[in-house]
Amino acid sequence: MDRSPTGSLASLRERNRRRVINALSERGAASRAELSRITGLSRSTISTLIADLQAAGLVTERSDAAPGGAQGGRPGVLVALDRSAGVVVAVDFGHRRLRVTIYDLAHNVLIETARDLDITAPAQASLDTAAKLVEELLAEAGLGHADVVGVGMGLPGPISRDTGTLGSATILPSWNTIPVAAAMGDRLGLPVFADNDANLGALAETTFGAARGASEVAYLKLSSGIGAGLVVGGRLFRGANGTAGEIGHTMTDPNGLVCRCGNRGCLETLAGELGIVDVLRRSHGTDLTLDDVLRLAAEGDLGCRRAIADAGGHIGRATAALCNLVNPERIVVGGSLSAAGEMLLGPLRSAIERHAVPSAARDVTIVRGELGSRTETLGALALVIAESDRLVTHRARESTIRARVPS
């Protein structure tokens, strides 16, 4: 170990550089004054570090300006990580659609595509399709593997922290024996980080969206399935082995329909997309879809409005128990059903107020998610940033060394 003053200063400088890179990775862009507040470093240190990173081609100034300071002075120029700092590939496996997005570390979308895909199809074929799509997008964007900091991947099911496989053999049977991150990593030759889609939603909304600044959060993913991503003490809470938040498989009606998990009367059978549509198909036609339900409800159809309100009530009762256990300060509602807005959120709030402990009900604010169809891919971006900051710092060190070597 180098214990000389020079070695100590170099180590300190490297740690400070990492703090700046991490702050820019998380925020996308910030003024020098904001970076000083975020990192606790002096403004002169921030200015020196930014100058070094600019010289290395890793940081660039943006033409838009940050809001004026507290003194109402001249607005600060925003700085962001340059595309040369790397990109993140986000892969989102939905129940019926695969979405792949490539982001730079300033959170800009470089290229994106979506493709119909049935998640219940054989897992190996689905992974092959996703890997091929990633390679196609990288080539189309003029990027190589060396540009990729990491790949974030979301799946609609709990992922075991011990084995990396989906934690339920009944929800997606063909995926159950496959360590999903490792399997995708083998196909791409890149570092891959995987989590369930509700956890990615929680990461996205706390990092970029409606729960930013909150430390106790529940994100409800309401789509074909129902799941909750939990943030406790500012950190994602996965439980002992990754199953925390499986609220969709909470028993709501002991005499209800048999769920795909094998139990009876799960919340998902009553308030998931299929549960809502099935209730209405007898009166509205067998080809009814959730998009139809949302459209008709917005137009005033009483049956569709009732079905959405009932779903909100069922979800609220289940979430009331979550409020009693976790005491979140904010609940963010996302997924396809969130498009119903107050038709859903009103009954959901009422059910929490009625069934939760009064103090827990008073503590929580319930809002709709802000990030829309990109929620899960933005969560994948946040996951890679959180898991692979060392890779970013290593890339920064290499670029700085290259910049200082005479040609």
Summary of the structure (lengths in Angstrom):
residues: 407
radius of gyration: 23.0
end to end distance: 30.7
largest distance: 79.8
contacts: 1439
relative contact order: 0.12
helix: 50%
strand: 20%
